[in-house]
């Protein structure tokens, strides 16, 4: 059983993960409209991943005899100035999520909640990987440039990263 304070904090994290899922879904739609098919596939995958992060916490709360709350989500933006701005926003959002996970760990330490602390370790690793991935994409955008002629190459690079990440995830699933 978890404390009410921890339950509330985890439910707030559920809302953050759900918001990220919808933000990334909106970004995927923007990429589709711009003809950036590789980036769209990447963002659709990221959206689904954030939803799975949300559900992981949702189920955990139930497992520890808490009450998981289905969050209300505000409308995400639907327009972005450029592909670079879009990925800068993704990177900033991932940093925000990392900070929120760290705050949850602080609460675990305050409450001597070792079970939740152990559960959140997966998120620490996941956030390190997410931030590194977004930095890699931003580095590629900076190298290629984000002018109209560069969009084709950016899209190909993001699609290649998407395919490599999906293949690595499939390999990890096979090992289980």
GUKOL-647260 format. One record per atom (N, C-alpha, C, O): residue in three letters; x, y, z. Coordinates in steps of 0.2 Angstrom, whole numbers, plus 5000, padded with zeros to 4 digits. Layout:
REM residues N
ALAXYZ;...
***
This chain:
REM residues 176
UNK500449945000;UNK500050005000;UNK500450065000;UNK501050065003;UNK500250114996;UNK500650174996;UNK500250235000;UNK499650235001;UNK500650285001;UNK500350345005;UNK499950385000;UNK499950374994;UNK499450415003;UNK499050464999;UNK499450514995;UNK499350524989;UNK499950534998;UNK500350584995;UNK500750554989;UNK500750594984;UNK500950494990;UNK501350464984;UNK500850444979;UNK500950454973;UNK500250424981;UNK499750414976;UNK499550474972;UNK499450474965;UNK499450534975;UNK499350594971;UNK499950614967;UNK499850634961;UNK500550604969;UNK501150624965;UNK501150574959;UNK501350594953;UNK501050514960;UNK501050464954;UNK500450484949;UNK500550474943;UNK499850494952;UNK499350514947;UNK499550584943;UNK499350584938;UNK499850624946;UNK500150684943;UNK500550664937;UNK500550694932;UNK500950614939;UNK501450584933;UNK501050554928;UNK501250564922;UNK500550524929;UNK500150494924;UNK499850544920;UNK499850534913;UNK499650604922;UNK499450654918;UNK499950684914;UNK499850704908;UNK500550694917;UNK501150714913;UNK501250664907;UNK501450694901;UNK501250604908;UNK501450554903;UNK500850554897;UNK501050554892;UNK500250564900;UNK499650564895;UNK499750624891;UNK499650624885;UNK499950684894;UNK499950744890;UNK500550744885;UNK500450764879;UNK501050704887;UNK501650694882;UNK501350654876;UNK501550674870;UNK500950604878;UNK500750564872;UNK500350604867;UNK500450594861;UNK499850644870;UNK499450684865;UNK499850744862;UNK499750754856;UNK500350774865;UNK500850814862;UNK501150784856;UNK501150814851;UNK501450724857;UNK501850694852;UNK501350674846;UNK501550674841;UNK500750654848;UNK500250634843;UNK500150694838;UNK500050694832;UNK500050754842;UNK499950814838;UNK500550834834;UNK500450854828;UNK501150824836;UNK501750834832;UNK501750784826;UNK501950804821;UNK501550724827;UNK501550674822;UNK501050704816;UNK501250694810;UNK500450724818;UNK500050754813;UNK500350814809;UNK500250814803;UNK500650854813;UNK501050914810;UNK501550884805;UNK501550914799;UNK501950834807;UNK502450804802;UNK502050774796;UNK502350784790;UNK501550744797;UNK501150714791;UNK500950774787;UNK501050764780;UNK500650824789;UNK500450884785;UNK501050914781;UNK500950934776;UNK501650914784;UNK502250934780;UNK502550894776;UNK503050904773;UNK502350824775;UNK502650774771;UNK503250744774;UNK503650714770;UNK503350754780;UNK503850724784;UNK503750654787;UNK503650644793;UNK503650604782;UNK503350544784;UNK503850504789;UNK503550474794;UNK504450514789;UNK504950484794;UNK504850514801;UNK504850474806;UNK504850574801;UNK504750614807;UNK504050594810;UNK503950584816;UNK503550594806;UNK502850574808;UNK502850504811;UNK502550494817;UNK503150454808;UNK503150384811;UNK503550384818;UNK503350354822;UNK504050424818;UNK504450434824;UNK504050454830;UNK504050434835;UNK503650514828;UNK503250544833;UNK502650504835;UNK502450504841;UNK502350464830;UNK501850414832;UNK502050364837;UNK501750344842;UNK502650344836;UNK502950294840;UNK503050324847;UNK502950284852;UNK503350384847;UNK503450414853;UNK502850424857;UNK502750414863;UNK502250444854;UNK501650454857;UNK501450384860;UNK501150384866;UNK501450334857;UNK501250264859;UNK501750244865;UNK501450214870;UNK502350264865;UNK502850244870;UNK502650284877;UNK502650254882;UNK502450354876;UNK502250394882;UNK501550364885;UNK501550364891;UNK501150334881;UNK500550304883;UNK500650244887;UNK500350234892;UNK501150204885;UNK501350144888;UNK501650164895;UNK501650124900;UNK502050224895;UNK502350244902;UNK501750264907;UNK501850244912;UNK501250294904;UNK500650314908;UNK500350254911;UNK500250244917;UNK500250204907;UNK499950144909;UNK500350104914;UNK500050074918;UNK500950104913;UNK501450064918;UNK501350094925;UNK501250054930;UNK501250164925;UNK501150194932;UNK500450174934;UNK500350164940;UNK499950184930;UNK499250174931;UNK499150104934;UNK498850094940;UNK499450054931;UNK499449984934;UNK499849974941;UNK499649934945;UNK500350004941;UNK500750004947;UNK500350034953;UNK500350004958;UNK500050084952;UNK499550114958;UNK499050064960;UNK498950054966;UNK498750034955;UNK498249974957;UNK498649924960;UNK498349894965;UNK499249904958;UNK499549844961;UNK499749854968;UNK499749814972;UNK499849924970;UNK499949934977;UNK499349964981;UNK499449994986;UNK498749944979;UNK498149954982;UNK497950034982;UNK497650054987;UNK498150064977;UNK498050134977;UNK497450144972;UNK497250104969;UNK497250214970;UNK496750224966;UNK497050264960;UNK497150324961;UNK497150234954;UNK497450274949;UNK496850314946;UNK496250294945;UNK497050374944;UNK496550424941;UNK496650434933;UNK497250444931;UNK496150434930;UNK496150444922;UNK496250524922;UNK495750554924;UNK496750544918;UNK496850614918;UNK496450654913;UNK496250624908;UNK496250714914;UNK496050754909;UNK496650794906;UNK497050814909;UNK496550794899;UNK497150824895;UNK496950884892;UNK496450894889;UNK497350934892;UNK497250994889;UNK497450994882;UNK497850944880;UNK497151034877;UNK497351024870;UNK498051044869;UNK498251104871;UNK498451004865;UNK499151024864;UNK499151064858;UNK498651074854;UNK499751104857;UNK499751144851;UNK499751104845;UNK499951044845;UNK499551134839;UNK499451094833;UNK499951124827;UNK499951094822;UNK500251174829;UNK500651204824;UNK501351224827;UNK501451244832;UNK501851214823;UNK502551224825;UNK502951264819;UNK502751254813;UNK503351304821;UNK503751344816;UNK504151304812;UNK504251324806;UNK504451254815;UNK504951214811;UNK505051144814;UNK504851134820;UNK505351104810;UNK505551034813;UNK506051044819;UNK506051004824;UNK506451094818;UNK506951104824;UNK506551124830;UNK506751104835;UNK506151174829;UNK505751194835;UNK505351134838;UNK505251134844;UNK505051094834;UNK504651034836;UNK505150994841;UNK504950974846;UNK505750974838;UNK506150934842;UNK506450964848;UNK506650934853;UNK506551034848;UNK506751074854;UNK506251064859;UNK506351064865;UNK505651074857;UNK505051064862;UNK505050994865;UNK504850984871;UNK505150944861;UNK505150874863;UNK505750864868;UNK505650834874;UNK506250894867;UNK506850884871;UNK506750924878;UNK506850894883;UNK506450984878;UNK506251014884;UNK505750974888;UNK505750974894;UNK505250944884;UNK504750914888;UNK505050854891;UNK504850834897;UNK505550814888;UNK505850754891;UNK506250774897;UNK506250744902;UNK506550834897;UNK506950864903;UNK506450874908;UNK506650864914;UNK505850904907;UNK505350914912;UNK505150844915;UNK505050844921;UNK505050794911;UNK504850734914;UNK505350704918;UNK505250674923;UNK505950714916;UNK506550684920;UNK506550724927;UNK506650684932;UNK506450784927;UNK506450824933;UNK505850794938;UNK505950794944;UNK505250784935;UNK504650754938;UNK504850694941;UNK504650674947;UNK505150644938;UNK505350584940;UNK505850584946;UNK505750554951;UNK506350634946;UNK506750644951;UNK506450674957;UNK506550654963;UNK505850714956;UNK505450734962;UNK505150674965;UNK505050674971;UNK504850634961;UNK504550574964;UNK505050534968;UNK504850504973;UNK505650524966;UNK506150484970;UNK506350524976;UNK506450494981;UNK506350594976;UNK506450624982;UNK505850614987;UNK505950604993;UNK505250604985;UNK504650594989;UNK504750514992;UNK504550504997;UNK504950474987;UNK505050404990;UNK505550404995;UNK505450365000;UNK506050444995;UNK506550445000;UNK506350475007;UNK506450455012;UNK505950525006;UNK505550555012;UNK505150505015;UNK505150505022;UNK504750465012;UNK504350425015;UNK504550355016;UNK504150305018;UNK505250335014;UNK505450275015;UNK505050225011;UNK504950165013;UNK504850245005;UNK504450205000;UNK504950164995;UNK505050184990;UNK505250114998;UNK505750074994;UNK505450044988;UNK505750034982;UNK504750024988;UNK504449984983;UNK504350034977;UNK504550014971;UNK504150094978;UNK504050144973;UNK504650164970;UNK504750174964;UNK505150174975;UNK505850194973;UNK506150144967;UNK506350164962;UNK506050074969;UNK506250024965;UNK505850024958;UNK506150024953;UNK505250034958;UNK504850044952;UNK505050104948;UNK505050094942;UNK505250154951;UNK505450214947;UNK506150214944;UNK506250254939;UNK506550164946;UNK507150154943;UNK507150144935;UNK507550164931;UNK506650104933;UNK506550094926;UNK506450164922;UNK506750174917;UNK506150214925;UNK506050274922;UNK506650314922;UNK506750354917;UNK507050314927;UNK507750344927;UNK508150324920;UNK508350374917;UNK508150264919;UNK508550234913;UNK508150264907;UNK508550284902;UNK507550254907;UNK507150274901;UNK507250344899;UNK507350364893;UNK507250394904;UNK507250464903;UNK507950484901;UNK508050524896;UNK508450444903;UNK509150454901;UNK509250444893;UNK509550474889;UNK508950384891;UNK508950364884;UNK508550414880;UNK508750434875;UNK507950434883;UNK507550484879;UNK507850554878;UNK507850574872;UNK508150574883;UNK508550644882;UNK509150634877;UNK509250674873;UNK509450574878;UNK510050564873;UNK509850564866;UNK510150584861;UNK509250524865;UNK508950524858;UNK508750584855;UNK508950604849;UNK508450624859;UNK508250694857;UNK508850744855;UNK508850774851;UNK509350734859;UNK509950774858;UNK510250754852;UNK510550794848;UNK510250684850;UNK510550664844;UNK510150684838;UNK510450714833;UNK509550684838;UNK509150714833;UNK509250794832;UNK509350814826;UNK509250824837;UNK509450894837;UNK510150914834;UNK510250954830;UNK510550874836;UNK511250874833;UNK511250864826;UNK511550904822;UNK510850814823;UNK510850804816;UNK510550864813;UNK510750884807;UNK509950894816;UNK509650944813;UNK510151004812;UNK510151044807;UNK510551014817;UNK510951074817;UNK511551064812;UNK511751114809;UNK511751004811;UNK512250984806;UNK511950994799;UNK512251024794;UNK511350974798;UNK511050974791;UNK510751044790;UNK510751064784;UNK510551074795;UNK510151144794;UNK509451124793;UNK509251064792;UNK509051174794;UNK508351164794;UNK507951204789;UNK507351214790;UNK508351224784;UNK507951254778;UNK507551204774;UNK507551144775;UNK507151234769;UNK506751194765;UNK507051134762;UNK506751074762;UNK507651144759;UNK507951084755;UNK508251034760;UNK508350984758;UNK508351054766;UNK508651014771;UNK508150964774;UNK508350914777;UNK507450984774;UNK506950944777;UNK506950864775;UNK506850824778;UNK507150854768;UNK507150794766;UNK507650754769;UNK507550694771;UNK508250774770;UNK508850744774;UNK508650734781;UNK508850684784;UNK508350784784;UNK508150774791;UNK507650724792;UNK507750674797;UNK507150714788;UNK506650664788;UNK506950594787;UNK506750554791;UNK507450594783;UNK507750524782;UNK508150504788;UNK508150444790;UNK508550554791;UNK508950544797;UNK508450514803;UNK508650474806;UNK507850554804;UNK507450534809;UNK507150464808;UNK507050424812;UNK506950454801;UNK506750384800;UNK507250334801;UNK507050284804;UNK507850344800;UNK508350294801;UNK508450284809;UNK508550224811;UNK508450334812;UNK508450334820;UNK507850294822;UNK507850254827;UNK507250304819;UNK506650274821;UNK506650194820;UNK506550154824;UNK506950184814;UNK507050104812;UNK507550074817;UNK507450014819;UNK508050104818;UNK508550074823;UNK508350064830;UNK508450014833;UNK507950114832;UNK507650114839;UNK507150054839;UNK507150014844;UNK506750054834;UNK506249994834;UNK506549934833;UNK506349884837;UNK507049924830;UNK507449864829;UNK507749844836;UNK507749784838;UNK508049894839;UNK508349874846;UNK507849854851;UNK507949814855;UNK507249884851;UNK506649864855;UNK506449794854;UNK506249754858;UNK506349784847;UNK506149714845;UNK506649664848;UNK506449604850;UNK507349674847;UNK507849634849;UNK507749624857;UNK507849564859;UNK507649674861;UNK507649674868;UNK507049634870;UNK507049594875;UNK506449634866;UNK505849594867;UNK506049524866;UNK505749474870;UNK506349504861;UNK506549434860;UNK506949404865;UNK506949344867;UNK507449444869;UNK507849424874;UNK507449404880;UNK507649364884;UNK506849434881;UNK506449414887;UNK506049354886;UNK505649334890;
***
